[in-house]
Amino acid sequence: MERTTCCVVGGGPAGMVLGLLLARAGVEVTVLEKHGDFLRDFRGDTVHPSTLALLEELGLAERFARLPQRRVTTIQLPLGPDRSLVTVGDIGALPGRYNYIAMVPQWDLLDLLADEARREPSFSVRMNTEATSFLVDRMGVPPARGKPRAWGRVTGVRYRTSDGRTGELRATLTVACDGRGSLARSLPELGLRRFTCPMDAWWFRLPRREGDPHGLVGGVGDRFLTAMIDRGDYWQCAGLIPKGTDAERRAAGLEPFMADFTAAAPWLADRVHTLRSWDEVKLLDVRLDRLRRWHRPGLLCIGDAAHAMSPVFGIGINLAVEDAVAAARYLVEPLLEGAVGLRDVRGVQRRRWPTTALTQALQRFAHARVIEPVLTGRPPFGNPKRAQRMTELLTTSRWLNRVPAYFLAYGAVRERPPARSVR
């Protein structure tokens, strides 16, 4: 029988940050990652100021700075009278050393975190190892209304490796960091709550040239929205389409899509034809949901496993990392003592739930008042005059202009790592 103190399911940003913080504090931790490497295209590549500050606290700032990256400091939208680009958020104007978002391939960040964590004798990561089910101990669980309770204490996971080998890993605590397809989401007692999303997203790349805008740039066309992220020599582009229309639009061919995109971002018209086939356009099935309960005895869910975020504001990774930092701070001492109670895992949800609910409320507002109206041919915010007034407020008020920038940079609440993990 294999055993560890903390089993982390999923080697994404939340899982690797949590694994590193716990291992540095002396907790035995094992991360299970079902893939053989971290190489996945069009994953979230944004590293926000709060994460940059965390890396500095952990002594990793210099190593991170050597990774290939592009710095984004502004948010620009086509809100001018002639749809000219207007800066609605300037991260570069925020105080502090890290007043930018670093665009870094996520696999480079994960490799950095994994390499650092492997230096700790209490850390291990198992690649090509997928958790397939939870181990549950129902002994000592009192009956409810004359019937046995449906769930007991999670005591680890069953797993399967890529070569077909199976096994069991027992753990004092299991933390689900395996994204919106998490194994934990099949547990009915956690209560998944879904919110309506009006769109899906197409991800693709286009060449970037000298003289192009910098930073994060948006575009609005006829029933079409796009966002472009400055990656140095190319634009990482997202095209928003009405929910569930991917197959229909692909069947219509690339030309209508190119026309829609060109209307939304005319300054890219000279290179949109570098897209040769639909194979270069990846679909993101946009979801917005959260678990009502992020825990049960022996189990905690964080990151996308607890709350799948819309790509609006691009802060899903930031929230996942902050979840991991908060979880480490709450759980280090109980894990070192070998006894993690329901109170401990419940404390993590209580700490992170308000930030999650607020962020999702803002995303739902953006869905309802901006994205859905545009995709259905209606003016955002109900009428053009109201949209123009909000634009003027954002662009003329020095302090209001910093609100979206600060929220994008740090989120609603900043988390600090446990003192045992900082070196």
Secondary structure as GFF3:
##gff-version 3
##sequence-region A 1 423
A	DSSP	beta_strand	2	9	.	.	.	ID=ss1
A	DSSP	alpha_helix	13	24	.	.	.	ID=ss2
A	DSSP	beta_strand	29	32	.	.	.	ID=ss3
A	DSSP	beta_strand	46	47	.	.	.	ID=ss4
A	DSSP	alpha_helix	49	57	.	.	.	ID=ss5
A	DSSP	alpha_helix	61	65	.	.	.	ID=ss6
A	DSSP	beta_strand	70	72	.	.	.	ID=ss7
A	DSSP	beta_strand	74	78	.	.	.	ID=ss8
A	DSSP	beta_strand	85	90	.	.	.	ID=ss9
A	DSSP	three_ten_helix	91	93	.	.	.	ID=ss10
A	DSSP	beta_strand	101	103	.	.	.	ID=ss11
A	DSSP	alpha_helix	106	117	.	.	.	ID=ss12
A	DSSP	beta_strand	123	126	.	.	.	ID=ss13
A	DSSP	beta_strand	129	137	.	.	.	ID=ss14
A	DSSP	beta_strand	153	161	.	.	.	ID=ss15
A	DSSP	beta_strand	166	176	.	.	.	ID=ss16
A	DSSP	three_ten_helix	179	181	.	.	.	ID=ss17
A	DSSP	three_ten_helix	183	186	.	.	.	ID=ss18
A	DSSP	three_ten_helix	188	190	.	.	.	ID=ss19
A	DSSP	beta_strand	192	195	.	.	.	ID=ss20
A	DSSP	beta_strand	199	207	.	.	.	ID=ss21
A	DSSP	beta_strand	216	221	.	.	.	ID=ss22
A	DSSP	beta_strand	224	230	.	.	.	ID=ss23
A	DSSP	beta_strand	234	242	.	.	.	ID=ss24
A	DSSP	alpha_helix	246	251	.	.	.	ID=ss25
A	DSSP	alpha_helix	254	264	.	.	.	ID=ss26
A	DSSP	three_ten_helix	266	268	.	.	.	ID=ss27
A	DSSP	three_ten_helix	272	274	.	.	.	ID=ss28
A	DSSP	three_ten_helix	278	280	.	.	.	ID=ss29
A	DSSP	beta_strand	282	284	.	.	.	ID=ss30
A	DSSP	beta_strand	288	291	.	.	.	ID=ss31
A	DSSP	beta_strand	295	296	.	.	.	ID=ss32
A	DSSP	beta_strand	299	301	.	.	.	ID=ss33
A	DSSP	three_ten_helix	303	305	.	.	.	ID=ss34
A	DSSP	beta_strand	307	308	.	.	.	ID=ss35
A	DSSP	three_ten_helix	312	314	.	.	.	ID=ss36
A	DSSP	alpha_helix	316	337	.	.	.	ID=ss37
A	DSSP	alpha_helix	342	366	.	.	.	ID=ss38
A	DSSP	pi_helix	367	371	.	.	.	ID=ss39
A	DSSP	alpha_helix	372	375	.	.	.	ID=ss40
A	DSSP	three_ten_helix	380	382	.	.	.	ID=ss41
A	DSSP	alpha_helix	384	396	.	.	.	ID=ss42
A	DSSP	alpha_helix	402	410	.	.	.	ID=ss43
A	DSSP	three_ten_helix	419	421	.	.	.	ID=ss44
###
